[in-house]
Amino acid sequence: MERIRKTEFWLVTGIYLLVIFTMIFPSLYTDGAAYSGWLEERFLVNNMEFDGFMHFLMPKMLIATVSYLTFAALNNWLVPFFFEKKDGLAWGIILSAAVLLFYWGMLTIAFTWRFGYMLGYRGLGSFYNLCGWRAFIVTFTAVLCYVVYHLVKLLYFAYLHNILVEKKVWKKAPLDLVLLLFLWVFTLFIMVADNRPARVQVVGWGGAAYIMAYLAYCRYVFQPLLRKEQPFKRLLPVLLLILVVSSLFACITIDMGTRIGGMTSIYLLIVFCNVMFVIPLAWGVSYTRLSRKNEVLNLEKALGRSSANLDFLRSQINPHFLFNALNTLYGTALQENAPRTSEGVQKLGDMMRFMLHENNQEKIELDKEVGYLQNYIALQKLRTQASPDIKIEVNINEANCEHDIAPMLLIPFVENAFKHGISLRNRSWIVVSLSCDKNHIYFDAYNSVHQKPDNDPEKHSLGIGLANVRNRLQLLYPGRHELSIRETASEFFVHLTITTTK
């Protein structure tokens, strides 16, 4: 709550300074002409001297200043220190009454100067009663508005604050849109203070049209163009349509709200600014945003590859795997004195060579990845071939598989299948399939699942590397892959489709 009050204070301070600026701004170039109008005429009709500062600017500035000070005193001092703590309620009521009395008094003084022309046809007592009554109405209305505002704020904190903070909705607003809205509102304030309705209409409706056109240019023209989703020939009609619709919207709404001549020049100005400023701004922001996004994506890819390399080296060259492989080779060497042992050593060497050399590249030929898978499966078969209840089936069709692929992308699924699908005491099976067509790689891993002991640290784990490979797929093949993982009490199935063409 304290943080919100600080935000409220600085927001109200900014609005107050902006209001004061819009009051003073016209006098900088009009030499008091901004004060002329119906108020000056009222004074002159009653044979009274009119002073622009004393009767127009000073009352408005006084009203704005005391309104700002009263809100700050109530919201940032009296309410939090006396009313919300409830241990100084009596003092809070007394001090609030004093602050509101001060507010009423300052408004009364401001109104005596603002409506001083009434002294020309009212008595002094009647005039002060009228100013005091008007000040009371304004004070009562201001208090009522503040009470409603405070109740809305309490309801917001009770029901919406946690939701909005957790989802961080406020962070989703693009910075460029926020800046454009601020510039538009600021300029609109100045035009309102300038007291020329035609300019207000031009800035108000023209600015709204430009902001909508800017968002449309970014979303429907320049983002698809920069991402190479569509050629410029197809996007040019969309750009022209946005230009025409936004310009017509601005011209029609301005014309409906003004009654001045020479509108043709304003229409030309609307179109000129749309072409010369809004379109280049949308292009520049879209280009900068996509360039930064690509830089971040490249860094994430590099980080993902480095993390994947480290994780896979840890998962594949770890004591558990090496001891199993060495024990297998040792048992084979005792049984027969040649081919199978040398074959196992050769496959292990090929796997080590792949991880040390090919794994450092961004993309490799698919047949190298397949060769690594086959070596890994063959080495695991040496370990499990003594058990007749273990079935390992490999279906690899390398026709049309002239594709490149990120290294070590398929092995986590096979490694996971062997880790969780093989049991030397229960019937087990693993089926690995791979095929390709001109634009796709299809991979499946299907294995049995066995109940693990409660003290097994990997009982609820899907195996090292699966979470990592999900992230790598998102980084390397965004929108070009489909990963489906299904698990039952006895089976585990993975299907992966990779689209190799962008």
N, C-alpha and C positions, 0 to 999 in steps of 0.2 A: 504493500500500500504506500509506503514511504517513497518508493521509487516512482510510482505512478504520480504522486503529488509533485515530485520534482519535475517530472515530465509536463504535468499540467501547468506548473509555474512558468517554466521556460516557454511553453507553447502560448500561454496567455500573454507573457511579456513580449514575445515576437509579434503577436496580433496587435497588441497595444502600440508598439513602435511603428508597425505598418500603418495603423489607423492614423497616428499622429503625422506620419510622413505624407499620407494621402491628403491630409488636411492642409499641410503647409505647402505641398508641392505646387498647387496652382498659383500661389502668390509669388513664386519665384520668377514667373515670366508674364504675369498679367498686371502687375502694379496695382493690385487691389480690385481689378475688374472682376475677379472671380466672386467678389462679395456682392456684386450688384444683382438685382433681380427683385423678386417680390418683397423681400425683407426691406431693402432700401426704399422701395416705393411706399411701403407702409409708414416708415418714418417720415418721409417727405410729405405724404398726404396729411399727416398730423402736425406739420410744421415743426418737426424735430430734426436735429442734426444727426446724421448717420455716420458712424465710424466702423469701418469694415472689421478691424481687429477687435474692437471693444464689443460690438454687438453681434458679430458673426463667428469669428475664429476663436476668440477667447472662451466663450461659453461652450462651444463644441469641445475644445481641448480640455476644459475643466471637467465636463461631464465624462469624457473618456478617461481622464486621469483618476478621478475619484471612484469610478466604476472599477478600474483596474486595481486600485489600492484596497477597495472594499472586498473584492473577490479574493485577493491574496490574503487579507487578514482573516476572513472567514474560513477559507479552504485550507490554508497552510498553517494557521495558528489556532484559531478558536475551536474549530471542529475536532482536530486530532488531539489537542491538549486538554480540552474541557468536556466535550460531548461524548467522544468515543470512549474515553477512559471512565466516564461516569462518576468520577470522584470529585469533580469540581463543577457539577452541573449548574449550581446556583451562580457561581462566578461566570460561567460561560454565558448564561442568559443575560446577566447584567452587562458584561463586556460586549456581547453581540448587540444588545439594545443601544449601547453607546456608539458602536461603530455605525449602526443603521441610522441613528440620529444624526451623526456627523454627515453621513451620505445624503440624508434628506436635506440638511442645512446647505450643503454645497450645491445640491441641485436647485434649491430655491434661489440661491444667489445667482447661479448661472441663468436661470429662467428670467430673473429680474432684468438682466442685461439683454437676453435674447428677445424678450417680448416687451422691451421698454417702450415701444411705440403705443402700447395700450394706455399709457399715462395721458395720452392726448384726449381720451374720452372716458376714462375711469378715474374714480377717486383713488387716493394713495392707499387707503385701507383695503378697498375692494381689489386693487391690483396685487397687493402682497398676499391677500387671501387666495386669489386665483393662482399665483405662482406657487404658493405653499401647497395648495391642493393638487396641482399638476405634479409637483415633486413627490407628494405622497403616493399618487397613483403609480408613478414610475418606480418608486422604492418598493411598493407592495408587489408590483409585477416582477421586479428583479428578484425579490426574496422567493416568490412562488417559483420562478424559473430555476433558482438555485436548489430549492428543495426537490423539485422534479429531477434535476440533473443528479443530485446526490443519491436519490432513490434508484435511478437508472444505473448509476455506478455500483451501488451495492448489489443490484440484481446481476450485473455483469460479473462481478467477482464471485458471486454465489454459483452461477451456472455456466458462464462462458470462458472465464479467464484461463482456467486450467486446460480446457480444450484448445484454445487458441495458442497458448504458450507451448503446449506439448507438440502440436502440429506445426508451430512456427509459421502461421499463415502470413504474418506481416513480412516475413523474409522473402516470400514468393513474389512480391511486387518488384518488377524490374526497376533498377535505379534510373534508367533513362526516362521511363514513364513518370516516375515520381518527380524528376527534375522538370520535365515538360509541364506537368500539372502545376507545379509551384510557380514556374515562370508565367504560365497562363493566368493563374489567380492573381499573382502580383501585378501584372500588367492591367488586369481587369480592375483591380483596386484603384490604380492610378487613373484609369479612364473614368471611373465613377467619381473620383475626387475632382477630375477636370470638369465635370458637370456638363458634358456634351453628349447627349443621348446617342447620336449617330456613331461616335467613336466607341461607345460602350457596345453597341450592336455589332460593329465590325470586329472588335477584339473578342467579344463573347462568342458569337456564332462562328466567326472565322477560326478562332483558336480551337473550338470544339471540333470543327471539321478537319483541321490540320492534324490534331491528335489522333482522331479516328483513322485518317488517311495514313498517317505514319505507322500505326499498328498494322494496318492492312498491307502496306508496302512490305514491311518486315516479314509478316507471317506468310503471305500468299505469293510474293514475288521474289524477294532477294534471298530468303532462306532456302527455298527450293532451288534457286539458281546457283547459289554458292555451294550447296551440297551436291550439285550435279544431278538432282533428281529429275529435272525437266530442262529442255533447252530454252534459250531466250525467245525463240520464235513463238513458242507456246505461251510464254509468260507475258509477252508484250501486250496482247489484248487484255489480260487481267490488269496490268499496270494502267493502261489507258482507261479501262472501266472505272478503276478506283479514282483516277484523276478526275474524270468527268462527274462521277456521282458525288464526290466530296466537294468539288467546286460548285456544282449546282445546288447542293444542300446549303453551302455557305451563302451563295448569292440569293437564293429564294428566302431564307430565313432573315437575312439582313434587310432585304427589300420589304418584307412584311413588317419589320419593326421600325422602319425609318420613312420619312417623308421629305427627302431632299433631292435636289437635282444632281445631274452629273454622275449617275450610278454606273454608267458604262466604264468610266475610269476605275471605279471600285471593283467591278467585275474583272477587269483586266488585271488589276493588282492582285486579286484573289488567285487567279490562275497562275500569274507570274510567280508569286511566292510559293505556290504549291510545286511548281516545276523546278524553280531555282534553289529552293531551300529545303522543303520537306523531303523530296525524293533523294537528293544527295545526302541528307542527314540519315535517312533510313538505310541507304546503301552503306554509308560509313559505319554506322553502329552495327549493322548486320555482319559486315566483313570483320570488324574488330572482335565482335562477340564470337564468331565462328573460329577465328584464328586462335583466340585464347582457349576456346573449348578444345580445339585440336591439339594445342600445346599440352593442356592438362591430360588429354586422352593418351598422347604419346608418352608422357611421363608415367601415367598409370600402367600402360602396357609394359614399359621398361621395368617398372617396379614389380609388376606381376610376373614377368619372365624371370627376374632375379629371385623373387620369392619362390617361384615354382621350381627353379633349378635347385635351390637350397633344400626345399621340402622333398623333392623327388630323390635327390642324392641321399638325404637322411633316411627316406623311406625304403629306398632300394638297396643302398650300400649300408646296411645296419647289421649289427651283430647277429640278430635273429636270422636274417636271410643268409648271411655268409656262413654261419654255423650249419644251417640246414644244407646248404650247397656243399660245403666241405665234408659233412658227414655222409651225404649221398655219394660223393666221389670216392670217399674212403671205403664205403661198403661195396661200391662197384669194383674198386681195385682189388678187394679181397676175393670177389667172385670170379672175375675174369681179368686177364692181364693185358687188355689192349683197347679195343675200339671205343667202347662206351665211356671209359674214363677220359680218353683223349677228346672225345666228342663233347663231353660235359665241360671240360676245361676250355675248349675252343669257344663254346657258346658263352661261357661266362666272360671270356676275354673280349668277345665281340660286344657284349652288353656294356662292359666297362669302357671300351673304346667309343661306343655310341654316346654314352653319357658324358664323356670327357670332351668330345669333339663336336658331334652333330647337335648336341643339346644346347650349345651356345648360339646357334643361329636362330634368326627370327622365323624362317620357314625352311622346311626340308621336303624332299620328295616323299610322297606317301609310301613308296615301296621300302624306304629306309625305316620309317616308323613301323611298317608291317614286319620287316625283318627283326626289329627289336622285340615286337610282340611274340613272334614265333620262337625266338631264342629263349625268351622268358618262359613261355608255355612248355617248350621242350625240356628246359631245366627243371621245371616243376613236375613234369611227367616222370622224370628219373626218380624223383622223391616219392611219387605216389603209385608207380606202376606195380609195386609189389602187392597192392591191395586190389582185389578183383571187384570190390563194391564201389570203386571210384571210377566214374566215366567222365572223360574229358574229350569234347568234340570241338574241332576247329573247322569252320567253313569260311574260307577266304577266297573270294573271286576277284582276281586282280584285273579283270577286263575293264576297260574304260577308266582305270584308276591312275591316269597320268596327271594327278593333282598334287599341289603342294599343301602342306599342313603344318601347323605349329608343332614343334617337337614335344614329346612326352604328354600329348593330349589324350591319348586313348589308354595308355598303360594304367592310369589309376583305376579304371573300371575293371580291368583284368586282375590287377593286384588285389582289389577289393573282393572280387569273386573267389580267388584262391584263399584269401584270408578268412572269409566268412562262409565259404561254400564247401570246404573240404573238412571231412571228419574221418579219422582213421578207424572209428568204431561204428559209424552209421553209413548207410547208403548215401552216396553223394554224386552230384553231377555238375558239370560246368559246360556251357555251350557258348562259344564265341563266334560271331559272324561278322563279315565285312564285305561290302559290295559297293559299286559305284555306277553312276551314269555320267553323262556329259557335264552336268552342273552340280552334282551332289555326291556326298560320301555318306553311306549308311552303315551304322555300327550297332551291334547288339551284344549284350552280355547277359547271360541267363544262368543262374546258379541256385543250388539248394541252400537252405538256411537251417542251421542247427541251434538248438537251445544251448546257450553258454552258461557256465556256472555263475552264481550271483557275485562271486568275488573276482570275476574276470573284468579287468579295467576297460575292455573293448566291447562289453556286452551291448551297450547302447550306442556304439560308434559305427558309422558307415565306412570307416577305414580312412587312413591318412591320404589326403590328396583330393577327396571328392569335393570338399568345400572349396579348395583351391582351384580345381578345374572348372567349377561353376563360374568363379570370378574371371578366370582366363577366357572362357567362352564369351562372357559378356563384353570383355574388353576387345578380344580379337575378332569375334564374329557377331557384333551387335546387330540384331534383327536378321541374322543369316544363319541361325541355328535353332534346333528344336531338341530339347533334352527332356526325356520322360523317364521317371524313376518310379517303379511300383514295387511294393514289398508286402508279402503276406507272412503268415506264421512259418511257412515252409519254403517260400520261394522269394527270389529277388531278381528283378528284371530292369535292365537299363536299355533305352533306345536313344540313339543320338543321330540326328541328321544335320549335316553341315552343307550349306550352300557355298560353293567355292567361287562363284562369280558374283561380282558386286553389282 
